[in-house]
Amino acid sequence: MQDYLTAFDQWLSLHICAAVKAGKDLAFRDRRLNCDLKLDDDGAAWDYLMLQPGAAPPPGHVWTVYRLHGVQPPTPSIAPPRPQTLRRRRALIDSLTQAVFGLGRTPTRAKANHLRLVA
């Protein structure tokens, strides 16, 4: 096991240096090893890609990506909650606060009926 970790350390260090020099991010994953736990023909147990900074790795496989240049991929925008959802959340929080701590606004009759149905 120690030999495997040492080989990975050397392999990773070499590829990080190459990616930094090329101005790229590094993505890598384990290759499938044979039953005898021997390395592939080229001696490496890992596949790698050099990606443009902030680019996503190809889909279909689990890749570990080292963002070496501080550029993160764009995050999907999350729509703000609708007003009716916010009112329901607030009503639930108020009801739970009242029930547990005796604090907050007193639930209206409709809210109290709703809580009995939910519980």
C-alpha positions in Angstrom: 0.0 0.0 0.0 2.8 2.4 0.8 4.3 1.8 -2.6 1.0 2.7 -4.2 0.7 5.9 -2.2 4.3 6.9 -3.0 3.7 6.3 -6.7 0.5 8.4 -6.6 2.4 11.2 -4.8 5.0 11.3 -7.5 2.5 11.0 -10.3 0.3 13.8 -8.9 3.2 16.2 -8.2 4.5 15.8 -11.7 1.0 16.4 -13.3 0.3 19.4 -11.0 3.5 21.0 -12.1 2.7 20.4 -15.7 -0.8 21.8 -15.3 0.4 24.9 -13.6 3.0 25.5 -16.3 0.4 25.0 -19.0 -2.1 27.4 -17.2 -4.7 24.6 -16.9 -6.7 22.8 -14.2 -6.0 19.1 -13.5 -8.7 16.5 -13.5 -7.8 12.9 -12.7 -9.5 9.6 -11.8 -8.5 6.0 -11.0 -8.1 3.6 -13.9 -9.5 0.1 -13.5 -6.7 -2.1 -12.4 -6.5 -5.8 -13.3 -7.0 -8.5 -10.8 -3.3 -8.7 -9.9 -3.3 -5.0 -9.0 -0.7 -4.3 -11.7 -0.5 -1.0 -13.3 -1.5 -0.4 -17.0 1.0 -0.6 -19.8 2.2 3.0 -19.4 2.8 2.5 -15.7 0.1 4.8 -14.4 -3.0 3.8 -12.4 -4.7 7.2 -13.1 -6.3 8.9 -16.1 -5.9 12.7 -16.3 -7.1 15.7 -18.3 -5.9 19.2 -18.4 -8.9 21.5 -18.5 -9.3 25.2 -19.2 -9.5 27.0 -15.9 -13.1 26.7 -14.6 -14.1 24.1 -17.2 -16.1 21.0 -16.1 -14.7 17.5 -16.6 -16.5 15.2 -19.1 -19.7 13.7 -17.8 -20.1 10.0 -17.1 -17.1 9.4 -14.8 -16.2 10.7 -11.4 -13.2 13.1 -11.7 -11.3 14.9 -9.0 -10.5 18.4 -10.3 -7.8 20.5 -8.9 -8.6 24.2 -9.6 -5.1 25.5 -9.8 -5.9 29.0 -11.1 -8.7 30.1 -8.8 -11.4 30.0 -11.5 -14.5 28.1 -10.4 -17.2 26.8 -12.8 -20.4 28.9 -12.9 -22.9 27.9 -10.4 -26.5 27.5 -11.5 -28.7 30.3 -10.3 -31.3 29.4 -7.7 -34.7 31.0 -8.0 -35.8 32.9 -4.9 -38.7 31.3 -3.1 -42.2 32.4 -4.0 -44.1 34.6 -1.5 -46.7 31.8 -0.7 -43.8 29.4 0.2 -42.3 32.0 2.4 -45.6 32.5 4.2 -46.0 28.8 4.8 -42.5 28.5 6.1 -43.0 31.5 8.5 -46.3 30.0 9.7 -44.6 26.7 10.5 -41.7 28.4 12.3 -44.1 30.5 14.3 -46.2 27.5 15.2 -43.2 25.4 16.2 -41.8 28.3 18.3 -45.1 28.7 20.0 -45.5 25.0 20.7 -41.9 24.4 21.9 -41.0 27.6 23.7 -44.3 29.5 24.2 -42.8 32.4 22.2 -43.8 34.1 19.0 -47.1 35.0 17.5 -50.2 33.1 18.5 -51.3 31.0 15.5 -54.6 31.9 14.0 -57.5 29.4 14.0 -56.7 28.4 10.4 -53.0 27.8 11.2 -54.0 25.9 14.4 -56.3 23.6 12.3 -53.6 23.1 9.8 -51.2 22.0 12.5 -53.7 19.5 13.9 -54.1 18.0 10.4 -50.3 17.8 9.8 -49.5 16.4 13.2 
